[in-house]
């Protein structure tokens, strides 16, 4: 991109901030790169449209593989409705539940492995589509054989080079010091969730394809009901996962078992419980866990941090005022809740 195409706000490096993960025990921090307007924002937005189309193609491919082989290669889900659909197919019958999450997934993804896996996935997708171009803008992308106006026309090589360029040029400013991130991708980068999602898919696909239908049918059946939403994994009646997951994912990624009791767990907005072999579900909200943890001091600290974050991010005073008023309504509601608790 030419320098003159960048506005002044895009001619800067992202800064780092953090928000508390109050639902964790003990509390943890989530570090985020303020990448809404920086040097890599435009290419990152385009790389969000491109992998979205790659993912759509991958889902169609995996559906066809499942029809032909009975293997579910695509564990990634959009929301909890897909989990409920799987439970309906099982008649809501189950004996065991397990949930896992990756520790600091985004910040431990190895760049060299991302490049290898995603470049292979991009090349295979272009080959199956049999189209020379991926036309994209900030909203959408599609494969085509024609050069179109008002779109960035990328070949397979262009997409791979853009991905590699972004990974090789992740810089963060902290105070007066500039750092280059050589391991992981920062949360806050537009395409980070898609990169992480497709990266994990590549390993899950390879694992499922390695299973033999004649001798490992029980393992295939167990993993067919596995669901993953970014870095959270849910298993239903899968007694193999604990012993096999080290052979699925690269050693750089660490998985932690999230639930203690194998007959109950929470996953996304679902609270799942098994009783007498039947799964029942109800709504789970992380904020419910905070009621017993939050004190007035915690509320004041969170309010102070939230206000300064809003002040830093919002360029327009009216936008800042709107968010402050919403924050005030939230604090009043929490205060009333604590008083009546």
C-alpha positions in Angstrom: 0.0 0.0 0.0 1.2 3.5 -0.8 2.1 5.7 2.1 -0.4 8.4 1.0 -3.2 5.9 1.4 -2.6 5.9 5.2 -4.4 8.4 7.3 -2.4 9.9 10.2 -4.1 7.7 12.8 -2.9 4.6 10.8 0.7 5.8 10.8 1.3 4.5 14.4 2.1 1.3 16.1 -0.4 -0.4 18.4 -0.1 0.0 22.1 -0.8 -2.6 24.8 -3.5 -2.6 27.5 -5.0 -5.3 29.7 -8.3 -6.1 31.2 -8.9 -8.3 34.3 -10.4 -11.8 33.9 -12.5 -11.6 37.1 -14.2 -15.0 36.5 -10.9 -16.8 36.9 -9.6 -18.0 40.3 -7.1 -16.4 41.0 -7.8 -13.4 38.8 -5.8 -13.2 35.6 -5.0 -10.6 33.0 -5.9 -10.6 29.4 -3.4 -8.5 27.3 -4.8 -6.8 24.2 -3.1 -4.9 21.4 -4.9 -1.6 20.6 -4.9 -2.3 16.8 -8.1 -0.5 15.8 -6.0 2.1 13.9 -2.4 1.3 13.3 0.1 0.5 10.5 -1.2 -3.1 10.0 -4.9 -2.4 10.4 -5.8 -2.4 6.7 -3.9 -5.5 5.7 -5.3 -7.3 8.9 -8.9 -6.3 7.9 -8.3 -7.8 4.4 -6.8 -10.9 5.9 -10.0 -11.2 8.0 -12.2 -11.3 4.8 -9.9 -13.8 3.1 -9.7 -16.4 5.9 -13.4 -16.1 6.4 -13.9 -17.3 2.8 -11.3 -19.9 3.3 -13.2 -21.1 6.4 -16.5 -21.2 4.5 -14.9 -23.4 1.8 -13.3 -25.6 4.5 -16.7 -26.2 6.2 -18.2 -27.3 2.9 -15.3 -29.6 2.3 -15.5 -31.1 5.7 -19.2 -31.7 5.4 -18.6 -33.7 2.2 -15.9 -35.7 4.0 -18.3 -36.5 6.8 -20.9 -37.7 4.3 -18.4 -40.0 2.6 -16.3 -41.2 5.5 -18.3 -40.5 8.7 -15.4 -38.5 10.1 -16.0 -35.0 11.5 -12.9 -33.0 10.6 -14.3 -29.6 11.6 -14.7 -29.2 15.4 -15.0 -25.5 15.3 -18.5 -24.1 16.1 -20.1 -20.7 15.7 -22.2 -20.8 18.9 -23.8 -23.0 21.5 -26.7 -23.8 19.2 -24.4 -26.3 17.4 -23.8 -28.0 20.7 -27.5 -28.4 21.3 -27.9 -29.8 17.9 -25.3 -32.5 18.6 -27.1 -33.3 21.9 -30.4 -33.6 20.1 -28.9 -36.1 17.7 -27.8 -38.1 20.7 -31.2 -37.9 22.3 -29.7 -35.8 25.1 -28.2 -39.1 26.4 -24.6 -39.0 27.8 -22.5 -40.4 30.6 -19.5 -38.0 30.6 -18.7 -34.4 29.9 -15.3 -32.7 29.8 -14.1 -29.2 28.9 -10.6 -27.9 28.2 -9.1 -24.6 27.4 -5.8 -23.5 26.0 -3.6 -21.4 28.2 -2.7 -18.1 26.5 -3.5 -19.5 23.1 -2.9 -16.4 21.0 0.5 -15.6 22.6 1.9 -19.1 22.2 1.1 -19.8 18.5 4.4 -20.5 16.8 4.9 -18.3 13.7 6.7 -21.0 11.7 3.9 -23.5 12.2 1.2 -20.9 11.4 2.9 -20.2 8.1 3.3 -23.9 7.2 -0.2 -25.0 8.1 -2.1 -21.9 6.8 -0.2 -21.6 3.6 -0.9 -25.3 2.8 -4.6 -24.7 3.6 -4.8 -21.6 1.4 -3.1 -23.5 -1.5 -5.4 -26.4 -1.2 -8.5 -24.1 -1.1 -7.4 -22.2 -4.3 -6.7 -25.6 -6.0 -10.2 -26.9 -5.2 -11.9 -23.7 -6.1 -10.1 -23.6 -9.5 -10.3 -19.8 -9.6 -7.2 -17.6 -9.9 -8.4 -14.7 -7.8 -9.9 -14.0 -4.3 -11.6 -10.7 -4.6 -12.0 -9.0 -1.2 -12.7 -5.9 0.7 -13.3 -5.2 4.4 -16.8 -6.8 4.3 -16.5 -9.9 2.1 -14.4 -12.0 -0.2 -15.2 -14.4 -3.0 -13.4 -16.5 -5.6 -13.5 -15.3 -9.2 -11.8 -15.6 -12.5 -12.3 -11.9 -13.4 -10.5 -8.8 -12.3 -13.1 -6.6 -10.6 -13.1 -2.9 -9.6 -13.4 -1.8 -6.0 -11.9 -5.0 -4.8 -8.4 -6.1 -3.8 -7.6 -8.9 -6.2 -5.4 -11.4 -4.5 -3.9 -14.6 -6.0 -3.0 -17.6 -3.9 0.6 -16.3 -3.7 -0.6 -12.8 -2.6 -2.7 -14.2 0.3 0.2 -16.3 1.5 2.6 -13.4 1.2 0.2 -11.0 3.0 -0.2 -13.5 5.9 3.6 -14.0 6.1 4.2 -10.2 6.1 1.7 -9.7 8.9 3.3 -12.3 11.1 6.8 -11.0 10.4 5.8 -7.4 11.2 3.9 -7.5 14.5 5.2 -4.6 16.6 3.9 -3.3 19.9 4.7 0.0 21.6 4.9 0.0 25.4 5.8 3.3 26.8 8.8 4.5 24.8 10.0 1.1 23.8 9.0 -0.8 20.7 8.9 -4.6 20.7 8.5 -7.1 17.8 6.4 -10.1 18.7 8.2 -13.3 17.4 5.9 -15.8 19.2 2.1 -15.7 19.0 -0.3 -13.1 17.6 -1.7 -10.3 19.7 -5.3 -10.2 20.7 -6.8 -7.1 19.2 -5.5 -7.9 15.7 -8.5 -8.1 13.4 -7.7 -11.5 11.9 -6.2 -13.1 15.0 -9.3 -15.2 15.9 -9.6 -16.6 12.4 -5.9 -17.4 12.2 -6.0 -19.2 15.5 -9.2 -21.1 14.6 -7.9 -22.3 11.2 -4.5 -23.2 12.7 -6.1 -25.5 15.3 -8.4 -26.9 12.6 -5.4 -28.1 10.6 -4.2 -30.2 13.4 -7.7 -31.5 14.3 -8.2 -32.4 10.6 -4.9 -34.3 10.3 -5.6 -36.2 13.5 -9.1 -37.3 12.3 -7.8 -38.3 8.9 -5.1 -40.4 10.6 -7.7 -42.6 12.3 -8.5 -45.9 10.6 -12.2 -46.5 10.2 -11.9 -50.3 10.5 -9.9 -50.5 13.7 -10.6 -47.1 15.4 -14.3 -46.6 14.8 -14.9 -46.0 18.6 -12.3 -43.2 18.7 -13.8 -41.6 15.5 -17.3 -41.7 17.0 -16.1 -40.2 20.3 -14.3 -37.3 18.6 -17.2 -36.6 16.1 -19.1 -35.0 19.0 -16.1 -32.8 20.0 -16.9 -29.0 19.8 -14.4 -26.2 19.9 -15.1 -22.5 20.2 -11.7 -20.8 19.6 -9.7 -21.9 22.7 -12.5 -23.8 24.5 -13.2 -27.4 23.9 -16.2 -29.6 24.9 -16.3 -33.4 24.8 -19.3 -35.6 25.1 -18.7 -39.2 26.1 -15.1 -38.9 24.9 -12.8 -40.9 27.2 -10.0 -40.8 24.7 -9.4 -37.1 24.7 -7.3 -36.9 27.8 -4.7 -39.4 26.5 -4.8 -38.4 22.9 -4.8 -34.6 22.8 -1.0 -34.3 23.2 -0.7 -36.1 19.8 -3.2 -33.7 18.2 -1.9 -30.3 19.0 1.7 -28.9 18.9 3.7 -29.1 22.1 3.8 -25.3 22.3 0.1 -25.2 23.2 -1.0 -26.2 26.7 -4.4 -27.6 27.4 -6.0 -27.4 30.9 -9.0 -29.4 32.0 -11.7 -26.9 33.0 -14.3 -29.0 34.8 -13.8 -31.1 37.9 -17.0 -33.1 37.9 -17.5 -35.2 34.7 -21.2 -34.9 35.0 -21.4 -31.2 34.9 -19.7 -28.3 33.2 -20.2 -24.9 31.6 -19.4 -24.2 27.9 -20.0 -20.8 26.3 -23.5 -19.8 27.5 -24.5 -23.4 28.4 -24.7 -24.9 31.9 -24.7 -28.7 31.3 -25.6 -31.4 33.8 -26.0 -35.1 33.5 -28.4 -36.9 35.7 -29.5 -40.5 35.2 -27.8 -40.5 31.8 -29.7 -37.5 30.5 -28.2 -34.1 29.8 -30.1 -31.0 30.8 -29.0 -27.5 29.9 -29.7 -24.1 31.2 -28.2 -20.6 30.7 -24.7 -19.9 32.0 -23.5 -16.4 32.4 -19.9 -15.7 33.7 -21.2 -12.5 35.3 -23.2 -14.7 37.8 -19.9 -16.0 39.2 -18.7 -12.5 39.8 -21.5 -11.6 42.3 -19.9 -13.6 45.1 -16.4 -12.4 44.3 -16.9 -8.7 43.7 -16.5 -6.2 46.6 -17.0 -2.4 46.5 -13.2 -2.1 46.1 -13.2 -4.4 43.0 -16.1 -2.4 41.5 -14.3 0.9 42.0 -11.0 -0.5 40.5 -12.9 -1.9 37.5 -14.7 1.4 37.0 -11.5 3.4 37.2 -9.8 1.1 34.6 -12.9 1.1 32.3 -13.2 4.9 32.3 -9.5 5.4 31.4 -9.7 2.8 28.7 -12.8 4.5 27.2 -11.1 7.9 27.5 -8.0 6.5 25.6 -9.9 4.8 22.9 -12.7 7.2 22.1 -11.7 10.1 19.8 -15.2 11.7 20.0 -16.4 13.2 23.3 -20.0 12.1 22.6 -18.9 8.5 22.1 -17.1 8.7 25.4 -20.1 10.2 27.1 -22.4 7.5 25.8 -20.2 4.7 27.1 -19.7 6.4 30.5 -23.5 6.6 30.9 -23.8 2.9 30.0 -21.0 2.1 32.6 -22.9 4.2 35.2 -26.1 2.2 34.6 -24.1 -1.1 35.0 -22.5 0.0 38.2 -25.8 1.1 39.7 -27.3 -2.3 38.8 -24.3 -4.2 40.4 -24.6 -2.0 43.5 -28.3 -2.8 44.0 -27.5 -6.5 43.5 -24.9 -6.4 46.2 -27.1 -4.5 48.6 -29.9 -7.1 48.1 -27.6 -10.1 48.2 
